[in-house]
Amino acid sequence: MTPHTWSQEKKADDPDWTSGLSQKFYVRSRNEDLFARLEMTFLPSNKKTSKIRIKSYVNPNGSRNLEYDKAKDITKSFVYQ
């Protein structure tokens, strides 16, 4: 499997500049039994640091279907209140 790279660069004076950047990545495991989508959001905090927020969706049954099913939501037990 060939690794893939992704990069994005924006200059401060770019008219399309935004304070954050979001990108979706679709990945699969080596033996193709897991498919996933990663939603990464990059948020610059200041000139020296940034934050990265990652949401992941994984289908462990071998299907490429990553459509969200509310009936199978398990995240409610992990939400901090």
C-alpha positions in Angstrom: 0.0 0.0 0.0 1.4 3.4 -1.0 1.2 6.1 1.7 -0.6 9.3 0.7 0.2 12.8 1.9 -2.0 15.9 2.1 -1.0 19.5 2.7 -2.7 22.8 2.7 -1.1 26.2 3.0 -2.7 29.7 3.3 -1.0 33.0 3.7 -2.4 35.5 6.1 -3.2 38.0 3.3 -5.0 35.4 1.2 -8.6 36.6 0.5 -9.8 33.0 1.1 -8.1 32.8 4.5 -10.2 31.3 7.3 -9.5 30.8 11.0 -9.8 27.0 10.6 -9.7 24.2 8.0 -11.7 21.0 7.8 -10.9 18.0 5.7 -12.4 14.5 5.4 -10.2 11.4 4.8 -11.4 8.0 3.9 -9.2 5.1 5.0 -9.2 1.3 5.0 -7.2 -1.3 6.9 -4.5 -3.4 5.2 -6.7 -6.4 4.8 -9.7 -4.3 3.9 -11.9 -5.5 6.8 -12.3 -2.0 8.3 -13.4 1.2 6.5 -13.4 4.6 8.2 -13.9 8.3 7.7 -11.8 10.8 9.6 -13.0 14.4 9.8 -10.1 16.6 10.9 -10.5 20.2 11.8 -7.4 22.3 12.2 -7.8 25.4 14.5 -4.8 27.8 14.8 -4.6 29.2 18.4 -1.8 31.6 17.9 1.4 32.0 15.9 3.0 29.0 17.5 0.3 26.5 18.3 -2.7 24.9 16.8 -5.5 22.4 17.8 -6.7 19.4 15.8 -10.1 18.0 16.3 -10.7 14.5 14.9 -14.0 12.8 14.5 -13.9 9.2 13.4 -16.5 6.9 11.9 -15.6 3.2 11.6 -17.6 0.3 10.1 -16.1 -2.9 11.5 -18.3 -5.3 9.5 -16.4 -5.1 6.2 -18.9 -2.8 4.4 -17.9 0.6 2.9 -21.2 2.0 4.2 -20.3 4.8 6.7 -23.8 6.3 6.9 -24.8 7.3 10.4 -27.5 5.2 12.0 -29.1 6.9 15.0 -30.6 3.5 16.2 -27.0 2.2 16.7 -25.6 5.3 18.4 -23.3 4.4 21.3 -21.8 7.8 21.9 -24.4 8.9 24.5 -22.6 6.8 27.1 -19.3 8.6 26.4 -20.5 12.2 26.5 -19.2 14.2 29.4 -21.8 16.4 31.0 
